[in-house]
Amino acid sequence: MLAQAAFASLNLSIMSLRITDIHLHNFRSYEDFRLEGIGDLTILAGPNAAGKTNAIEALQLLTATSSFRNATGTELVRRGEGTARISCSVTDGQRELDRALAISEGKRTYMLNGKRRRPKDLRGTLPSVTFTPDDLNLAKGSDRVRRHELDLVGSQVNANYYQIVRDYEKILRHKNRLLADEAPSALLDATNELFAKIGEQLTSYRRALFARLEPKIAAHYASISGGREPLTADYRASFETDGIEPEATHDIAASESVSLPTSVSTLRAAIEACQGDERRRHRALVGPHLDAVRISLDGLDSTKFASQGQQRSIVLSIKLAEAEVIEDILDQLPVLLLDDVMSELDAQRRAALVETLLEGKQAFITTAHVDYFDTEMLDRARLVEL
C-alpha cells in the first residue's frame, strides 16, 4: 500500500526540461565533440564504429545516471587518457542548468551548475527511456531482464524505489555470503528478518509500478498489432504459490528449484519453508531476485511462442508505456534515446514509433541508414553525420 500511494501521489510539477547542448571530452571514442542548438529531434547517422552508440550512452548517463552497457568508469575514458567529462545544458524556457559527469580513476562525479551532486539527487529531474537492439530480450529473454527494466524505470521516478533496490542487492549479497560460509543460525535468522522486510518492500514497489505499466503496454500492443492477439502481463512474487511459477532455470540451476507449501503468502514464511534447502545449496532460493515477470500473447508465453515481429511489437510497446508512465508520475517528458532500432522494426512499427516522436518529446536517434526515415521526419529533424 505504501508503494501504491507513493506512485499515485508523487508529482513534482517539474516544468519540462530539454537538452540544448552536449559536450563529450575524452569519452569512449570521442576526443572532443560538441553539439549545440539541439531541437526536438536529432538523428546521428554514420557507419558502424562511428561512435553513435557512445553518444547515446553519454546521454543516458547524463539523464538516467545509468548506462545500458553497465560499463565501469575506466571503460568510459578514451584510450590513452586519464580523465573524461561529458556535459549538457538543459532548459525549461525559464531557467538554464548545466549537468556534467567527470570520470577519473574509475570514479564518477556528477555536477549541477558546477556543484557536486549525488546521482540520486539528479535522478528523475531529466528522465530518459533508452531503446537498443539488446532490448529485444525484454520479450524473449529471462525474467531477470524484465525485473531489471522495471527497476531502471522505478529508480528514475521514485527515490525510495532506487534506495530499496540498492538495499536489497546489499542484503542479498550478505545473505549469500553467510550461507556460503555456513554461518550460525542466529546470525542467519537476524539477516533473514531484514532480508524479508526489504524484499517485501521491493516487491510492493515493483507491483505498484507494474500496475501502471501493464495496461499501457497492452494498449500500445493492440494499436501496433491491429488487435490481432491480446497481450497480457503478470508479475508474480517468488514466494507466492499460486499462478505462474518463477523461471528458475534462468536464475538458478534447474536442480535448485524449490517447492513451497500452498499456505505460503509472505517472504518470511517462504524463507522458513525453504531454509533447509538454502543451507544445503548455499544461496537464497526465494526473494525478489527470483520474481517472475511474464508477458503472454493470446495466453501463450512470449519467450516461447512469439514471432520476431511480435517480439519487436512487445518491446516497442514496453518502451512507449515507460515514456507515458514517467510523464504521468513526474510531469516531465522523458528524453527518448533510440540506438539503431529503426533497423529492428518494419514499416508499421517504425510508423508507430514516429507517431510518438512527433508528439513533442525530445529524441535522439542513431542510424546507419537515413533511408529508414521519411521526408516529413527528416524535414523536422537535425541530421548529424558522424
Rosetta blueprint (number, residue, H / E / L):
1 M L
2 L H
3 A H
4 Q H
5 A H
6 A H
7 F H
8 A H
9 S H
10 L L
11 N L
12 L L
13 S L
14 I L
15 M L
16 S L
17 L L
18 R E
19 I E
20 T E
21 D E
22 I E
23 H E
24 L E
25 H E
26 N E
27 F E
28 R L
29 S L
30 Y E
31 E E
32 D E
33 F E
34 R E
35 L E
36 E L
37 G L
38 I L
39 G L
40 D L
41 L E
42 T E
43 I E
44 L E
45 A E
46 G L
47 P L
48 N L
49 A L
50 A L
51 G L
52 K H
53 T H
54 N H
55 A H
56 I H
57 E H
58 A H
59 L H
60 Q H
61 L H
62 L H
63 T H
64 A L
65 T L
66 S L
67 S L
68 F L
69 R L
70 N L
71 A L
72 T L
73 G L
74 T H
75 E H
76 L H
77 V E
78 R L
79 R L
80 G L
81 E L
82 G L
83 T E
84 A E
85 R E
86 I E
87 S E
88 C E
89 S E
90 V E
91 T E
92 D L
93 G L
94 Q L
95 R L
96 E E
97 L E
98 D E
99 R E
100 A E
101 L E
102 A E
103 I E
104 S E
105 E L
106 G L
107 K E
108 R E
109 T E
110 Y E
111 M E
112 L E
113 N L
114 G L
115 K E
116 R E
117 R E
118 R L
119 P H
120 K H
121 D H
122 L H
123 R L
124 G L
125 T L
126 L L
127 P L
128 S E
129 V E
130 T E
131 F E
132 T L
133 P H
134 D H
135 D H
136 L H
137 N H
138 L H
139 A H
140 K H
141 G L
142 S L
143 D H
144 R H
145 V H
146 R H
147 R H
148 H H
149 E H
150 L H
151 D H
152 L H
153 V H
154 G H
155 S H
156 Q H
157 V H
158 N L
159 A H
160 N H
161 Y H
162 Y H
163 Q H
164 I H
165 V H
166 R H
167 D H
168 Y H
169 E H
170 K H
171 I H
172 L H
173 R H
174 H H
175 K H
176 N H
177 R H
178 L H
179 L H
180 A H
181 D L
182 E L
183 A L
184 P L
185 S H
186 A H
187 L H
188 L H
189 D H
190 A H
191 T H
192 N H
193 E H
194 L H
195 F H
196 A H
197 K H
198 I H
199 G H
200 E H
201 Q H
202 L H
203 T H
204 S H
205 Y H
206 R H
207 R H
208 A H
209 L H
210 F H
211 A H
212 R H
213 L H
214 E H
215 P H
216 K H
217 I H
218 A H
219 A H
220 H H
221 Y H
222 A H
223 S H
224 I H
225 S H
226 G L
227 G L
228 R L
229 E L
230 P L
231 L E
232 T E
233 A E
234 D E
235 Y E
236 R E
237 A L
238 S L
239 F L
240 E L
241 T L
242 D L
243 G L
244 I L
245 E L
246 P L
247 E L
248 A H
249 T H
250 H H
251 D H
252 I L
253 A L
254 A H
255 S H
256 E H
257 S L
258 V L
259 S L
260 L L
261 P L
262 T L
263 S L
264 V L
265 S L
266 T L
267 L H
268 R H
269 A H
270 A H
271 I H
272 E H
273 A H
274 C H
275 Q H
276 G H
277 D H
278 E H
279 R H
280 R H
281 R H
282 H L
283 R L
284 A L
285 L L
286 V L
287 G L
288 P H
289 H H
290 L H
291 D L
292 A E
293 V E
294 R E
295 I E
296 S E
297 L E
298 D L
299 G L
300 L E
301 D E
302 S H
303 T H
304 K H
305 F H
306 A L
307 S L
308 Q H
309 G H
310 Q H
311 Q H
312 R H
313 S H
314 I H
315 V H
316 L H
317 S H
318 I H
319 K H
320 L H
321 A H
322 E H
323 A H
324 E H
325 V H
326 I H
327 E H
328 D H
329 I H
330 L H
331 D L
332 Q L
333 L L
334 P L
335 V E
336 L E
337 L E
338 L E
339 D E
340 D L
341 V L
342 M H
343 S H
344 E H
345 L L
346 D L
347 A H
348 Q H
349 R H
350 R H
351 A H
352 A H
353 L H
354 V H
355 E H
356 T H
357 L H
358 L L
359 E L
360 G L
361 K L
362 Q L
363 A E
364 F E
365 I E
366 T E
367 T E
368 A L
369 H L
370 V H
371 D H
372 Y H
373 F L
374 D L
375 T H
376 E H
377 M H
378 L H
379 D H
380 R H
381 A L
382 R E
383 L E
384 V E
385 E E
386 L L
